[in-house]
Amino acid sequence: MIFKFCDLCKKKINLTSLKCYDCKANVISIKYNTNIEFTDYSGSIILSVFDNVAEKLFGISALGLKEMK
């Protein structure tokens, strides 16, 4: 999952919005926020993976993924 993120106030923004509702800034980034489940014979664990780690795992930036849609 990708989301828009205000660089000034650090809050999530709706993907269709062009500016932040809280601080009215136009400084917006696209970031990853996803969950990955690891499983083996002893059980499973779900991890939250954020932008830098997810980019390394998927091999593409969040902005690149959004542009592919």
N, C-alpha and C positions, 0 to 999 in steps of 0.2 A: 504494500500500500504506500502511496506517496501522498504528501500533503504540502500545502503552502505554509510558509513560516515567516512571520515578521521578524526582520533582523534587528529592529529597534526594541520592541517590547517582548520579544521571544514567545509569542502566542501563535497557535494554529489559526489558519484563515481558511474559509471555504474555498474550494478549488475554482469556483466561478467568480470569486471576488477579485477586484483589481487593486484594492487597498485595504489596510488594516482598519477594523471598526473601532478599536480601542484608541490607537494613537494617530490614526488617519495618515499613516506613512505609506509611501509607495515602494519601500525597500523590502522586497519580498523574495524569498528563496524557495526552491522546491527541494524537499527532503524525503528520505525513506523513513518509515516506521512500520516494521513488520514483525510477525512472530514466526519462529521456526521450531519445529518439534524434532528432537533427537530421541531415537528409540533403540533399545537393545533387549537382550533376553531378561534383564533385571528390571526393566521399567522404561519410563520415558520422562522427558523434561521439556518444557516449553520455555524458550528464551525470546525476549524482545530484542530485536536488532535495529539499531538506528543508523543514520546516514552513512558515516564513514565505513563501518563494518559491512553493512549491506552492499555498499558499492563495490567493495572488494570481493564479496561472495558472488554477486550477480555479474560482475564485470562490466557494468554500465551505470552511469550516473542516473539519479532520479529524474533530472531534466531530460536526459537522453531517452529514458523510458517513456516519459510523458509525451515527448515529440513523436515517438513511434506509434502511439495510439491513434 
